[in-house]
Every structure is written in structure tokens, then in C-alpha cells.
């Protein structure tokens, strides 16, 4: 009886969780930390599974396994037929094996594989996650909501985004996109906060120039503009579009969500709700960008440009983080360009290389006063 089969005995009765599978090795070594020759006891998300046969017609499985740091090809040479029925893409599995090298790339040979049960709190191990502290972002969100002085709008935000509501908890965990921008756990929270903070500053700027901008309306619309993504996108095991997301899209879903929550707020006047829904409907700015309406309020104009800027800055910053100073990034199809990362100014480099001590600075000042 093979070791792979032994590793699966009892799995059909009760699935372990990652902590039980890894034992004292929890948390396990991430894919980005693996090296040739190391032994692995870890838990990974199955991105792809292919059943194939050797030249001798023996079946085997070729897997693509992943976590928050990347992916690796894994080969399962024993019990392929049995394993093929026990787990599927988007499942999480525990594996034991050894890392080797094939065609100058790391490859994992699996001796034991077992489907696992995973709770939502552990998804951050398997999916890319917000680089910023999500708890800190959540506190920032609560603080910003409390600055909205219009009571019905503040209640609407608390119903949609509050940490005590199911909708709010989902919002704080969800990605903002499948791949283009903020495509990671917590991305929707990070993006919405960033857009709302920009809108808040821009409102103050233009109010100072005499514009009539409703700050509470603008901040509320900014925080809610992408609320429909909690239903457009799935983030249970991987980022993809739901059926209603493909058929309706996040703008229509967002208008539905806000309209439903508004029904429980007697003080929210219909004409006020209509303005919030217009901000959601027009935030993408152009009909050719799948926006059902173009912005027709000052608040809607500000929101559109802030949203567009943030959706471009996020991938641009990530792209530039991968190149040294003085180099161009690879071409990015979303941004439709390469970006250049300038080298630090010579003066800054010189200051870093030759720091001046306090004693030396004091001597220079004394000489200046004497001279």
C-alpha cells in the first residue's frame, strides 16, 4: 500500500484543518521560501489538476499548487485515479513531499496529499492579501464613517459597511478586482478608503474655491461606489466572477444593495438616496467603460476621477516595486505602457554614503560664526 494512499485513509470521514495537518510545523513554509532539496509539510490551494499517463500508461497527477506568495508545480505519482476523485481545483490540500528541480524550476514531488477543511479566517494563507494591516484599515473606515454628519447617510454606511453586519464583514475581506487592481483580500476596503480620502481632500479644496459640494454625500458615495463587488466577485477559494456578477455587474448590484438597505432607514429621503445611487451608477465615468450613466453632479465628477486615479496608481506602484532605479518596467496591458523608475538623485546617494556626525556639524557651525 503506497504512502499516498495511507495519507488519505480517514479523509472521507473527517477532514482536518491546516493546524491539525501541520501540527508543530504550523504555520508552514510558504512557496516563496522553498528551495531545492527541502522536505515539505504544508497546505496549499489547488489552482489546477491534470490527470496524465506515463509512457508505460501509468496514471499520475500534475498539480499547480499555490499560496499567497506564488505557485509551484507538484507531481503525484501514486494513486492518481483515487486522488482524482477526492479533490478538485479551488480545494485546499495538505501535502508532504520533497522539493526538486526540473528544467531549472522548482517542482514538488508529493508523497502524501489530503483534502482539508478551511475557515474564512485562514484564506489569507492561500490567497494574496492586502499589504497593509487590515485591522488598521478597518479602524480607519470606522473613523471615517463617524465623520459623516448627515444621520441617515451615516446609518446607511453602518448598515452596509459596519463590522457587526454580515455585509460589512464581507466588504472588509473582499478583493476589489480579479486581476487589474487591488486584486487581493482586503483590496476592496483599501481601495474604497483610498478613494474616499481623496474625495474628502478634493471636496475641501473645491469648497475653498467656492464650489457647492456636499462632503457627506461625496464621502458616502465614495465608500459605497464598489459595494456591488461583494456579489460580483467570489473570494471563497479563488477570485472569479459570480453568475450574477457576469449577468449584471457590480454597478447594478451596488444600486440594488444600497436600495435594499435604505428601506430600513425611514429618515433617508428618496431624493437623497437617488443621488447616492447616481454616484454609484456613474463612477466609471464613461458609457464605453460600462458605466450606465456619465457623472452629472459635481460629487460624481470628483468620485469618478478619484476612482480612476486609484485604480491606476495601485498596479503602477506594484509594477515599479519590481525594478531597480534607472530601469523600465515590463509593458503592462492594463496601464497600456511601461513605467520608468528613476535612480535616486546623486545628492541623496552622496548624503547616504557620507553621513556627517553631530560633532563634525558643530565644528562647521563654529567655523562659520568665527569667520
C-alpha positions as CSV (number, residue, x, y, z in Angstrom):
1,X,0.0,0.0,0.0
2,X,1.5,3.4,-1.0
3,X,2.3,6.2,1.3
4,X,-0.1,8.5,-0.6
5,X,-3.0,6.1,0.0
6,X,-2.1,5.8,3.7
7,X,-2.1,9.6,3.9
8,X,-5.7,9.6,2.6
9,X,-7.2,6.9,4.9
10,X,-9.9,8.5,7.0
11,X,-10.1,11.7,4.9
12,X,-13.6,10.8,3.7
13,X,-14.7,10.5,7.3
14,X,-13.5,13.8,8.7
15,X,-11.3,16.4,7.0
16,X,-8.5,18.0,9.1
17,X,-7.8,21.7,9.2
18,X,-4.4,23.2,8.3
19,X,-3.4,23.4,12.0
20,X,-4.1,19.8,12.7
21,X,-2.4,18.6,9.5
22,X,0.8,20.6,10.1
23,X,0.9,20.1,13.9
24,X,4.0,21.8,15.4
25,X,5.0,22.9,11.8
26,X,2.1,25.4,11.7
27,X,2.4,27.9,10.1
28,X,4.1,26.1,7.3
29,X,6.8,27.2,4.9
30,X,5.4,29.4,2.1
31,X,6.1,28.6,-1.6
32,X,8.3,31.7,-1.9
33,X,10.5,30.3,0.8
34,X,11.1,26.8,-0.7
35,X,14.4,25.7,-2.0
36,X,15.8,22.6,-3.9
37,X,16.1,19.6,-1.6
38,X,13.9,20.7,1.3
39,X,11.3,18.5,2.8
40,X,7.8,20.0,2.9
41,X,4.7,19.6,5.2
42,X,2.4,22.3,4.1
43,X,-1.1,23.3,2.9
44,X,-1.8,24.8,-0.5
45,X,-4.6,25.9,-2.7
46,X,-5.1,23.7,-5.8
47,X,-5.1,26.0,-8.8
48,X,-5.1,23.3,-11.4
49,X,-5.2,19.5,-11.6
50,X,-4.4,17.4,-14.7
51,X,-4.6,13.6,-14.9
52,X,-1.9,12.2,-17.3
53,X,-0.2,9.0,-18.1
54,X,3.5,7.9,-18.4
55,X,4.8,6.2,-21.4
56,X,4.0,2.9,-19.6
57,X,0.4,4.0,-19.3
58,X,0.6,4.6,-15.6
59,X,-1.6,7.5,-14.5
60,X,-0.2,10.4,-12.5
61,X,-1.4,13.8,-11.4
62,X,0.2,17.1,-12.3
63,X,-0.9,19.9,-9.9
64,X,-0.4,23.6,-9.7
65,X,-0.4,24.5,-6.0
66,X,-0.4,28.0,-4.7
67,X,-0.4,30.2,-1.6
68,X,-0.2,33.9,-1.0
69,X,3.5,34.0,-2.2
70,X,3.2,32.2,-5.6
71,X,2.6,28.8,-7.2
72,X,4.6,25.6,-7.8
73,X,4.1,22.5,-10.0
74,X,3.6,19.3,-8.0
75,X,3.7,15.7,-9.2
76,X,1.7,12.9,-7.6
77,X,2.9,9.6,-9.0
78,X,0.8,7.1,-6.9
79,X,-2.9,6.6,-6.5
80,X,-3.8,9.0,-9.3
81,X,-7.2,7.5,-10.0
82,X,-8.2,7.6,-6.4
83,X,-6.9,11.1,-5.8
84,X,-8.5,12.4,-8.9
85,X,-11.9,11.8,-7.2
86,X,-11.0,13.2,-3.8
87,X,-10.2,16.9,-4.5
88,X,-10.6,19.4,-7.3
89,X,-9.3,22.9,-8.3
90,X,-10.1,25.5,-5.6
91,X,-9.8,22.9,-2.9
92,X,-7.2,23.3,-0.2
93,X,-4.9,20.2,0.4
94,X,-2.3,19.3,2.9
95,X,0.8,17.8,1.3
96,X,4.0,16.1,2.4
97,X,6.8,15.8,-0.1
98,X,10.2,16.9,-1.3
99,X,11.2,19.9,-3.5
100,X,13.4,19.2,-6.5
101,X,14.4,21.0,-9.7
102,X,13.1,20.3,-13.2
103,X,14.1,22.4,-16.2
104,X,15.6,24.9,-13.8
105,X,12.4,25.4,-11.9
106,X,11.4,24.1,-8.5
107,X,9.0,21.2,-8.5
108,X,7.4,19.4,-5.6
109,X,7.2,15.6,-5.6
110,X,4.2,14.6,-3.3
111,X,4.2,11.5,-1.2
112,X,1.1,12.4,0.9
113,X,-1.9,14.6,-0.1
114,X,-5.1,15.1,1.9
115,X,-8.0,17.4,1.3
116,X,-8.6,19.9,4.1
117,X,-11.3,21.9,5.7
118,X,-10.5,25.7,5.8
119,X,-12.4,28.5,7.5
120,X,-12.6,32.0,6.0
121,X,-10.1,33.4,8.6
122,X,-7.4,31.2,7.1
123,X,-7.9,32.2,3.5
124,X,-5.1,34.8,3.8
125,X,-2.6,31.9,3.8
126,X,-3.7,30.8,0.4
127,X,-4.7,34.0,-1.5
128,X,-2.8,37.3,-2.0
129,X,-3.6,39.7,0.8
130,X,-3.6,43.4,1.3
131,X,0.0,44.6,2.0
132,X,-1.4,47.0,4.7
133,X,-2.8,45.9,8.1
134,X,-6.5,45.1,7.5
135,X,-7.3,45.8,11.2
136,X,-5.8,49.3,10.9
137,X,-7.8,49.9,7.7
138,X,-10.9,48.7,9.4
139,X,-10.4,51.2,12.2
140,X,-9.8,54.0,9.6
141,X,-13.1,53.0,8.0
142,X,-15.0,53.2,11.3
143,X,-13.4,56.6,11.9
144,X,-14.3,58.0,8.5
145,X,-17.9,56.8,8.8
146,X,-18.3,58.6,12.1
147,X,-17.2,61.9,10.4
148,X,-20.4,61.8,8.2
149,X,-22.6,64.3,9.9
150,X,-25.8,63.5,7.9
151,X,-27.5,60.9,10.3
152,X,-29.4,58.9,7.6
153,X,-26.2,58.6,5.4
154,X,-24.2,57.6,8.5
155,X,-26.7,54.9,9.3
156,X,-26.6,53.7,5.7
157,X,-22.9,53.4,5.8
158,X,-23.1,51.5,9.1
159,X,-25.6,49.1,7.7
160,X,-23.6,48.4,4.5
161,X,-20.0,48.6,5.9
162,X,-20.3,48.2,9.7
163,X,-18.1,45.4,11.2
164,X,-21.1,44.0,13.1
165,X,-23.0,43.3,9.9
166,X,-22.5,40.3,7.5
167,X,-22.3,42.7,4.6
168,X,-19.7,44.8,6.3
169,X,-17.5,41.9,7.3
170,X,-17.6,40.7,3.7
171,X,-16.7,44.1,2.4
172,X,-13.7,44.3,4.7
173,X,-12.3,41.0,3.5
174,X,-13.2,41.1,-0.3
175,X,-10.9,41.9,-3.3
176,X,-11.6,44.9,-5.4
177,X,-10.8,43.1,-8.7
178,X,-9.9,39.8,-10.2
179,X,-6.6,40.9,-11.6
180,X,-6.3,44.6,-12.6
181,X,-6.2,46.5,-9.3
182,X,-6.4,45.7,-5.6
183,X,-6.8,42.0,-6.5
184,X,-6.2,40.6,-3.1
185,X,-8.0,40.0,0.2
186,X,-8.8,43.4,1.8
187,X,-8.4,45.1,-1.6
188,X,-12.0,46.4,-1.7
189,X,-11.6,48.0,1.8
190,X,-8.2,49.5,0.9
191,X,-9.4,50.9,-2.5
192,X,-12.7,52.3,-1.2
193,X,-10.9,54.0,1.7
194,X,-8.2,55.5,-0.6
195,X,-10.9,56.9,-2.9
196,X,-12.9,58.3,-0.1
197,X,-9.9,60.0,1.5
198,X,-9.0,61.6,-1.9
199,X,-12.6,62.8,-2.3
200,X,-12.6,64.3,1.2
201,X,-9.5,66.3,0.4
202,X,-10.7,67.3,-3.0
203,X,-14.1,68.4,-1.5
204,X,-12.3,70.7,0.9
205,X,-10.1,72.1,-1.9
206,X,-13.0,73.0,-4.1
207,X,-15.3,74.2,-1.3
208,X,-12.5,76.6,-0.5
209,X,-12.7,77.9,-4.1
210,X,-16.5,78.5,-3.7
211,X,-17.9,75.2,-5.2
212,X,-21.1,73.8,-3.6
213,X,-20.0,70.2,-2.9
214,X,-21.9,68.1,-0.4
215,X,-19.0,66.5,1.5
216,X,-21.2,63.9,3.3
217,X,-22.8,62.8,0.0
218,X,-19.4,62.5,-1.7
219,X,-17.7,60.5,1.1
220,X,-20.8,58.2,1.3
221,X,-20.8,57.6,-2.4
222,X,-17.0,57.0,-2.4
223,X,-17.2,54.4,0.3
224,X,-20.2,52.7,-1.4
225,X,-19.2,53.0,-5.1
226,X,-17.9,49.4,-5.4
227,X,-20.2,47.7,-2.8
228,X,-21.6,45.6,-5.5
229,X,-18.3,43.8,-5.8
230,X,-19.2,41.7,-2.7
231,X,-21.7,39.9,-5.0
232,X,-19.9,40.4,-8.4
233,X,-16.7,38.6,-7.3
234,X,-16.2,35.3,-5.5
235,X,-13.4,35.0,-3.0
236,X,-14.1,31.7,-1.3
237,X,-11.1,29.9,-2.8
238,X,-10.1,32.0,-5.8
239,X,-11.0,35.3,-7.3
240,X,-13.6,34.9,-10.1
241,X,-16.9,36.3,-11.3
242,X,-20.2,35.0,-9.9
243,X,-23.2,34.3,-12.2
244,X,-25.0,37.5,-11.2
245,X,-21.7,39.3,-11.5
246,X,-21.4,38.3,-15.1
247,X,-25.0,39.0,-15.9
248,X,-25.5,42.3,-14.0
249,X,-22.1,43.7,-12.9
250,X,-21.1,45.4,-9.7
251,X,-22.8,48.8,-10.6
252,X,-26.3,47.4,-10.8
253,X,-25.7,45.1,-7.9
254,X,-24.4,48.0,-5.8
255,X,-27.5,50.1,-6.6
256,X,-29.6,47.1,-5.5
257,X,-27.7,46.6,-2.3
258,X,-27.9,50.3,-1.3
259,X,-31.6,50.5,-2.2
260,X,-32.4,47.4,-0.1
261,X,-30.5,48.7,3.0
262,X,-32.1,52.2,2.6
263,X,-35.6,50.7,3.0
264,X,-34.8,50.2,6.7
265,X,-33.8,53.9,7.2
266,X,-37.0,56.0,7.5
267,X,-35.1,59.2,7.6
268,X,-33.3,58.7,4.3
269,X,-35.4,60.7,1.8
270,X,-35.9,59.2,-1.7
271,X,-34.3,62.1,-3.4
272,X,-31.2,61.7,-1.2
273,X,-31.0,58.0,-2.0
274,X,-31.3,58.8,-5.7
275,X,-28.1,61.0,-5.5
276,X,-26.2,58.2,-3.8
277,X,-27.3,55.7,-6.5
278,X,-26.3,58.2,-9.2
279,X,-22.8,58.3,-7.8
280,X,-22.7,54.5,-7.9
281,X,-24.2,54.4,-11.4
282,X,-21.7,57.0,-12.9
283,X,-18.5,56.3,-11.0
284,X,-16.8,54.6,-14.0
285,X,-17.3,57.8,-15.9
286,X,-17.9,56.7,-19.5
287,X,-20.5,54.7,-21.2
288,X,-17.8,52.7,-23.1
289,X,-16.4,51.8,-19.7
290,X,-19.7,50.0,-18.7
291,X,-21.0,53.0,-16.7
292,X,-24.7,53.2,-17.3
293,X,-24.6,57.0,-16.7
294,X,-22.0,59.7,-17.0
295,X,-21.4,61.9,-13.9
296,X,-24.0,64.7,-13.7
297,X,-23.2,66.0,-10.3
298,X,-20.0,67.8,-9.1
299,X,-19.7,65.0,-6.5
300,X,-20.0,62.4,-9.2
301,X,-17.2,64.0,-11.2
302,X,-14.9,64.1,-8.2
303,X,-15.7,60.5,-7.4
304,X,-15.0,59.3,-11.0
305,X,-11.6,60.9,-11.3
306,X,-10.5,59.8,-7.8
307,X,-11.6,56.2,-8.5
308,X,-9.9,56.2,-11.9
309,X,-6.6,57.5,-10.4
310,X,-6.6,55.0,-7.5
311,X,-7.3,52.1,-9.9
312,X,-4.2,53.0,-11.9
313,X,-1.9,54.0,-9.1
314,X,-2.3,50.7,-7.3
315,X,-0.9,48.5,-10.2
316,X,1.6,51.1,-11.2
317,X,3.2,51.2,-7.7
318,X,3.2,47.4,-7.6
319,X,4.8,47.3,-11.1
320,X,7.6,49.7,-10.1
321,X,8.4,47.8,-6.9
322,X,9.8,45.0,-9.1
323,X,12.5,47.1,-10.9
324,X,15.7,48.8,-9.8
325,X,16.3,52.6,-10.1
326,X,17.2,53.6,-13.6
327,X,15.2,50.7,-15.2
328,X,11.9,50.4,-17.1
329,X,9.2,48.0,-16.0
330,X,7.8,45.4,-18.4
331,X,4.9,46.5,-20.6
332,X,1.6,46.5,-18.6
333,X,-1.6,45.8,-20.7
334,X,-3.9,47.4,-18.1
335,X,-1.9,50.6,-17.9
336,X,-1.0,50.4,-21.7
337,X,2.6,51.4,-21.1
338,X,5.9,50.6,-19.4
339,X,6.9,52.8,-16.5
340,X,10.4,54.2,-15.7
341,X,11.8,54.1,-12.2
342,X,14.4,56.9,-11.9
343,X,17.6,56.4,-10.0
344,X,17.8,58.3,-6.7
345,X,19.4,61.8,-7.1
346,X,23.1,61.9,-6.8
347,X,22.9,64.3,-3.8
348,X,20.7,61.8,-1.9
349,X,23.1,59.0,-2.7
350,X,26.0,61.1,-1.5
351,X,24.3,62.0,1.7
352,X,23.6,58.4,2.4
353,X,27.2,57.3,1.7
354,X,28.9,60.1,3.7
355,X,26.8,61.0,6.8
356,X,28.0,63.9,8.9
357,X,28.3,63.3,12.6
358,X,26.9,65.9,15.1
359,X,30.4,66.7,16.3
360,X,31.5,67.5,12.7
361,X,28.4,69.6,12.1
362,X,29.1,71.6,15.3
363,X,32.6,72.3,14.2
364,X,31.4,73.6,10.8
365,X,28.9,75.9,12.6
366,X,31.6,77.2,14.9
367,X,33.9,77.9,12.0
368,X,31.1,79.8,10.2
369,X,30.4,82.0,13.2
370,X,34.1,82.7,13.7
371,X,34.6,83.5,10.0
